[in-house]
Amino acid sequence: MTTPQRTTAAIFDLDGTLLDSMGVWDQVDVDFLTKRGFDVPEDYLTTIAAMQFRQIAEYTIARFGLDDTPEQLMDEWNKMALVAYCTTVEAKPGALEYLRSLRAAGVGLAVATSLPPMLREPALEHAGMLDLFDVTVSVDDVGDVGKDRPDVYLLAARKLGVRPQDCTVFEDLLVGMRSAKSVGMRVWAMHDASSQADWPAICALADGTLFDFHDAPQQLCPNPSEQYGICKRPRRANPT
């Protein structure tokens, strides 16, 4: 079978971007640490946001002096989150329609996520997205590297058969946006409550901002020098 020639591709984060799911992990963190007699420190969630899953486990063990192994923590967290991903986590408004419209237009579609397979596949299936993507990759596929480096985005582009400069990344995490921009990818930022503190910096960095996918660009620029019209829209102000 011949791989279709693509001139544009879209790479999507899952948690907080395509899926309204960040609250799941906030609750997992609260429940996990409370069960062990700890409050959640103010900087904990922002510190772990861009880490690879195993890195989060190792960091948590070191910070709180836990006796668990990283494997034990990851298994416990996954089991705590799995029910929510299978039953309650939904797509962000307009996400399904937007993915279908891009697919119909011949845009290559990829997921680049920090979620492990045992969570991302049930989550995509529950949200009705499982069959819409050409490629699904995670930070686990590029070694012990989080989204503070562009490796996972570059892997997605390579698997799609496109150049980095032909990719638009949809992401809610500032550190991920910086990584994608560092290799010439365009970035559309999805507003999520989990990244509210970084929103001014996100607005300054991103090529466009979204509060749901009804405002997403209906065409993606094959040439990053094209900065106006349908490919570059005015940023909306932060809602109050």
C-alpha positions as a Markdown table, in Angstrom:
| # | Residue | x | y | z |
|---|---|---|---|---|
| 1 | Met | 0.0 | 0.0 | 0.0 |
| 2 | Thr | 1.4 | 3.4 | -1.0 |
| 3 | Thr | 1.6 | 6.0 | 1.8 |
| 4 | Pro | -0.4 | 9.1 | 0.8 |
| 5 | Gln | 1.7 | 12.2 | 0.1 |
| 6 | Arg | 0.9 | 14.8 | 2.7 |
| 7 | Thr | 1.8 | 18.5 | 2.7 |
| 8 | Thr | 0.4 | 19.3 | 6.1 |
| 9 | Ala | 0.0 | 17.4 | 9.4 |
| 10 | Ala | -1.6 | 18.1 | 12.8 |
| 11 | Ile | -0.2 | 16.7 | 16.0 |
| 12 | Phe | -2.4 | 16.7 | 19.0 |
| 13 | Asp | -1.8 | 16.4 | 22.7 |
| 14 | Leu | -4.5 | 14.5 | 24.6 |
| 15 | Asp | -4.8 | 15.5 | 28.2 |
| 16 | Gly | -6.1 | 19.1 | 28.4 |
| 17 | Thr | -6.1 | 19.5 | 24.6 |
| 18 | Leu | -8.3 | 17.0 | 22.9 |
| 19 | Leu | -9.6 | 15.5 | 26.2 |
| 20 | Asp | -11.1 | 17.4 | 29.1 |
| 21 | Ser | -9.2 | 15.2 | 31.4 |
| 22 | Met | -6.6 | 17.2 | 33.5 |
| 23 | Gly | -8.9 | 17.1 | 36.5 |
| 24 | Val | -8.5 | 13.3 | 36.5 |
| 25 | Trp | -4.8 | 13.6 | 37.3 |
| 26 | Asp | -5.3 | 16.4 | 39.8 |
| 27 | Gln | -7.7 | 14.1 | 41.7 |
| 28 | Val | -5.3 | 11.1 | 41.4 |
| 29 | Asp | -2.5 | 13.3 | 42.9 |
| 30 | Val | -4.7 | 14.5 | 45.7 |
| 31 | Asp | -6.1 | 11.0 | 46.5 |
| 32 | Phe | -2.7 | 9.4 | 46.2 |
| 33 | Leu | -0.8 | 11.8 | 48.5 |
| 34 | Thr | -3.7 | 12.2 | 51.0 |
| 35 | Lys | -3.8 | 8.4 | 51.4 |
| 36 | Arg | -0.1 | 8.6 | 52.4 |
| 37 | Gly | -0.6 | 11.6 | 54.8 |
| 38 | Phe | 0.7 | 14.4 | 52.5 |
| 39 | Asp | -0.9 | 17.6 | 51.2 |
| 40 | Val | -0.3 | 18.4 | 47.6 |
| 41 | Pro | 2.5 | 21.1 | 47.5 |
| 42 | Glu | 1.6 | 24.2 | 45.4 |
| 43 | Asp | 4.5 | 23.6 | 43.0 |
| 44 | Tyr | 4.0 | 19.8 | 42.6 |
| 45 | Leu | 1.6 | 19.8 | 39.6 |
| 46 | Thr | 3.6 | 22.4 | 37.6 |
| 47 | Thr | 6.8 | 20.6 | 38.3 |
| 48 | Ile | 5.6 | 17.2 | 37.0 |
| 49 | Ala | 3.5 | 18.6 | 34.1 |
| 50 | Ala | 6.1 | 18.0 | 31.3 |
| 51 | Met | 7.8 | 14.9 | 32.8 |
| 52 | Gln | 7.6 | 11.4 | 31.4 |
| 53 | Phe | 5.5 | 9.1 | 33.5 |
| 54 | Arg | 8.4 | 7.2 | 35.1 |
| 55 | Gln | 10.2 | 10.5 | 35.8 |
| 56 | Ile | 7.1 | 11.6 | 37.7 |
| 57 | Ala | 7.2 | 8.4 | 39.8 |
| 58 | Glu | 10.9 | 8.8 | 40.5 |
| 59 | Tyr | 10.5 | 12.4 | 41.4 |
| 60 | Thr | 7.5 | 11.7 | 43.7 |
| 61 | Ile | 9.4 | 8.9 | 45.5 |
| 62 | Ala | 12.4 | 11.2 | 46.1 |
| 63 | Arg | 10.4 | 14.3 | 47.1 |
| 64 | Phe | 8.1 | 12.5 | 49.6 |
| 65 | Gly | 10.6 | 9.8 | 50.8 |
| 66 | Leu | 8.3 | 6.9 | 49.7 |
| 67 | Asp | 9.3 | 3.3 | 49.9 |
| 68 | Asp | 7.5 | 2.3 | 46.7 |
| 69 | Thr | 9.3 | 1.5 | 43.4 |
| 70 | Pro | 8.5 | 3.5 | 40.3 |
| 71 | Glu | 6.7 | 0.5 | 38.9 |
| 72 | Gln | 4.4 | 0.3 | 41.9 |
| 73 | Leu | 3.5 | 4.0 | 41.7 |
| 74 | Met | 2.9 | 3.9 | 38.0 |
| 75 | Asp | 0.7 | 0.9 | 38.3 |
| 76 | Glu | -1.3 | 2.4 | 41.2 |
| 77 | Trp | -1.8 | 5.7 | 39.3 |
| 78 | Asn | -2.9 | 4.0 | 36.1 |
| 79 | Lys | -5.5 | 1.9 | 38.0 |
| 80 | Met | -6.8 | 5.0 | 39.7 |
| 81 | Ala | -7.2 | 6.9 | 36.4 |
| 82 | Leu | -8.4 | 4.0 | 34.2 |
| 83 | Val | -12.0 | 4.1 | 35.3 |
| 84 | Ala | -12.3 | 7.8 | 34.6 |
| 85 | Tyr | -10.7 | 7.5 | 31.1 |
| 86 | Cys | -13.0 | 4.6 | 30.2 |
| 87 | Thr | -16.3 | 6.1 | 31.5 |
| 88 | Thr | -16.3 | 9.9 | 32.2 |
| 89 | Val | -13.5 | 11.7 | 30.3 |
| 90 | Glu | -15.0 | 13.4 | 27.2 |
| 91 | Ala | -13.6 | 15.3 | 24.2 |
| 92 | Lys | -13.2 | 19.0 | 24.3 |
| 93 | Pro | -16.1 | 20.8 | 22.5 |
| 94 | Gly | -15.8 | 20.6 | 18.7 |
| 95 | Ala | -12.9 | 18.2 | 18.8 |
| 96 | Leu | -14.5 | 15.3 | 17.0 |
| 97 | Glu | -15.9 | 17.4 | 14.2 |
| 98 | Tyr | -12.6 | 19.2 | 13.8 |
| 99 | Leu | -10.6 | 16.0 | 13.5 |
| 100 | Arg | -13.0 | 14.6 | 11.0 |
| 101 | Ser | -12.8 | 17.8 | 8.9 |
| 102 | Leu | -9.0 | 17.7 | 8.8 |
| 103 | Arg | -9.0 | 14.0 | 7.9 |
| 104 | Ala | -11.4 | 14.6 | 5.1 |
| 105 | Ala | -9.1 | 17.3 | 3.8 |
| 106 | Gly | -6.2 | 14.9 | 3.7 |
| 107 | Val | -4.3 | 16.3 | 6.7 |
| 108 | Gly | -2.1 | 13.8 | 8.5 |
| 109 | Leu | -3.2 | 13.3 | 12.1 |
| 110 | Ala | -1.1 | 12.2 | 15.0 |
| 111 | Val | -1.4 | 12.0 | 18.8 |
| 112 | Ala | 1.7 | 12.9 | 20.8 |
| 113 | Thr | 0.9 | 12.3 | 24.5 |
| 114 | Ser | 2.4 | 11.5 | 27.8 |
| 115 | Leu | -0.4 | 8.9 | 28.5 |
| 116 | Pro | 0.7 | 5.2 | 28.6 |
| 117 | Pro | -1.0 | 2.8 | 26.1 |
| 118 | Met | -3.3 | 1.3 | 28.8 |
| 119 | Leu | -4.9 | 4.7 | 29.3 |
| 120 | Arg | -4.7 | 6.4 | 25.9 |
| 121 | Glu | -6.4 | 3.7 | 23.9 |
| 122 | Pro | -9.4 | 3.4 | 26.2 |
| 123 | Ala | -9.6 | 7.2 | 26.4 |
| 124 | Leu | -9.6 | 7.6 | 22.6 |
| 125 | Glu | -12.1 | 4.8 | 22.2 |
| 126 | His | -14.5 | 6.3 | 24.8 |
| 127 | Ala | -14.2 | 9.7 | 23.2 |
| 128 | Gly | -14.9 | 8.3 | 19.7 |
| 129 | Met | -11.5 | 9.2 | 18.3 |
| 130 | Leu | -9.6 | 5.9 | 18.2 |
| 131 | Asp | -9.9 | 5.4 | 14.4 |
| 132 | Leu | -9.3 | 9.0 | 13.4 |
| 133 | Phe | -5.5 | 9.1 | 13.8 |
| 134 | Asp | -2.8 | 7.9 | 11.4 |
| 135 | Val | -0.1 | 7.8 | 14.1 |
| 136 | Thr | -0.2 | 7.6 | 17.9 |
| 137 | Val | 3.1 | 8.1 | 19.9 |
| 138 | Ser | 3.9 | 8.9 | 23.5 |
| 139 | Val | 6.9 | 10.1 | 25.4 |
| 140 | Asp | 7.6 | 6.5 | 26.3 |
| 141 | Asp | 8.5 | 5.9 | 22.7 |
| 142 | Val | 11.4 | 8.3 | 22.8 |
| 143 | Gly | 13.1 | 7.1 | 26.0 |
| 144 | Asp | 13.2 | 8.9 | 29.3 |
| 145 | Val | 12.4 | 12.2 | 27.6 |
| 146 | Gly | 9.4 | 14.5 | 28.4 |
| 147 | Lys | 7.8 | 17.2 | 26.5 |
| 148 | Asp | 10.5 | 19.6 | 27.6 |
| 149 | Arg | 12.3 | 18.3 | 24.5 |
| 150 | Pro | 10.8 | 18.0 | 21.0 |
| 151 | Asp | 11.6 | 14.3 | 20.5 |
| 152 | Val | 7.9 | 13.1 | 20.7 |
| 153 | Tyr | 6.7 | 15.7 | 18.2 |
| 154 | Leu | 9.6 | 14.9 | 15.8 |
| 155 | Leu | 8.8 | 11.2 | 16.1 |
| 156 | Ala | 5.1 | 11.9 | 15.2 |
| 157 | Ala | 6.2 | 14.0 | 12.2 |
| 158 | Arg | 8.6 | 11.3 | 11.0 |
| 159 | Lys | 6.0 | 8.6 | 11.3 |
| 160 | Leu | 3.6 | 10.8 | 9.3 |
| 161 | Gly | 6.2 | 11.3 | 6.6 |
| 162 | Val | 6.2 | 15.1 | 6.8 |
| 163 | Arg | 8.8 | 17.7 | 7.7 |
| 164 | Pro | 8.6 | 19.5 | 11.1 |
| 165 | Gln | 7.9 | 22.8 | 9.4 |
| 166 | Asp | 4.8 | 21.2 | 7.8 |
| 167 | Cys | 3.3 | 20.3 | 11.2 |
| 168 | Thr | 0.9 | 22.2 | 13.5 |
| 169 | Val | 0.9 | 21.1 | 17.1 |
| 170 | Phe | -2.2 | 21.5 | 19.3 |
| 171 | Glu | -1.1 | 21.6 | 22.9 |
| 172 | Asp | -2.1 | 23.0 | 26.3 |
| 173 | Leu | 1.3 | 22.8 | 28.0 |
| 174 | Leu | 3.7 | 25.7 | 27.7 |
| 175 | Val | 6.9 | 23.6 | 27.9 |
| 176 | Gly | 5.6 | 21.4 | 25.1 |
| 177 | Met | 4.8 | 24.4 | 22.9 |
| 178 | Arg | 8.3 | 25.7 | 23.4 |
| 179 | Ser | 9.7 | 22.4 | 22.3 |
| 180 | Ala | 7.5 | 22.2 | 19.2 |
| 181 | Lys | 8.4 | 25.8 | 18.2 |
| 182 | Ser | 12.1 | 25.1 | 18.7 |
| 183 | Val | 12.0 | 22.7 | 15.7 |
| 184 | Gly | 10.0 | 24.9 | 13.4 |
| 185 | Met | 6.5 | 23.6 | 14.1 |
| 186 | Arg | 3.5 | 25.9 | 14.4 |
| 187 | Val | 1.6 | 25.8 | 17.6 |
| 188 | Trp | -2.1 | 26.4 | 18.5 |
| 189 | Ala | -2.6 | 26.6 | 22.2 |
| 190 | Met | -5.7 | 25.1 | 23.8 |
| 191 | His | -6.8 | 26.9 | 27.0 |
| 192 | Asp | -7.1 | 24.6 | 30.0 |
| 193 | Ala | -7.5 | 25.3 | 33.6 |
| 194 | Ser | -4.4 | 23.4 | 34.4 |
| 195 | Ser | -2.3 | 25.8 | 32.5 |
| 196 | Gln | -4.0 | 29.0 | 33.6 |
| 197 | Ala | -0.9 | 30.4 | 35.3 |
| 198 | Asp | 1.1 | 30.2 | 32.1 |
| 199 | Trp | -1.6 | 31.7 | 29.9 |
| 200 | Pro | 0.0 | 35.1 | 29.3 |
| 201 | Ala | 3.3 | 33.4 | 28.3 |
| 202 | Ile | 1.3 | 30.9 | 26.1 |
| 203 | Cys | -0.5 | 33.8 | 24.3 |
| 204 | Ala | 2.8 | 35.4 | 23.6 |
| 205 | Leu | 4.4 | 32.3 | 22.2 |
| 206 | Ala | 1.6 | 30.5 | 20.3 |
| 207 | Asp | 0.6 | 31.1 | 16.6 |
| 208 | Gly | -3.0 | 31.0 | 17.8 |
| 209 | Thr | -5.1 | 30.3 | 20.9 |
| 210 | Leu | -8.3 | 28.3 | 21.3 |
| 211 | Phe | -10.9 | 27.8 | 24.0 |
| 212 | Asp | -12.6 | 25.0 | 22.1 |
| 213 | Phe | -12.2 | 23.5 | 18.6 |
| 214 | His | -15.0 | 25.5 | 17.1 |
| 215 | Asp | -12.5 | 28.3 | 16.6 |
| 216 | Ala | -9.7 | 26.0 | 15.2 |
| 217 | Pro | -8.3 | 26.8 | 11.8 |
| 218 | Gln | -10.1 | 25.0 | 9.0 |
| 219 | Gln | -7.0 | 24.8 | 6.9 |
| 220 | Leu | -3.4 | 24.4 | 8.0 |
| 221 | Cys | -0.6 | 26.4 | 6.3 |
| 222 | Pro | 1.8 | 24.3 | 4.3 |
| 223 | Asn | 4.2 | 27.3 | 4.4 |
| 224 | Pro | 5.1 | 28.8 | 7.8 |
| 225 | Ser | 5.6 | 32.2 | 6.2 |
| 226 | Glu | 1.9 | 32.4 | 5.6 |
| 227 | Gln | 0.8 | 34.1 | 8.8 |
| 228 | Tyr | -2.6 | 35.7 | 8.1 |
| 229 | Gly | -6.1 | 34.9 | 7.1 |
| 230 | Ile | -7.4 | 31.4 | 7.8 |
| 231 | Cys | -4.0 | 30.2 | 9.1 |
| 232 | Lys | -3.4 | 32.9 | 11.7 |
| 233 | Arg | -6.4 | 34.2 | 13.7 |
| 234 | Pro | -6.5 | 36.9 | 16.3 |
| 235 | Arg | -6.0 | 35.6 | 19.8 |
| 236 | Arg | -9.0 | 35.7 | 22.0 |
| 237 | Ala | -8.8 | 37.4 | 25.4 |
| 238 | Asn | -8.7 | 35.2 | 28.5 |
| 239 | Pro | -12.2 | 34.8 | 29.8 |
| 240 | Thr | -13.1 | 36.2 | 33.1 |
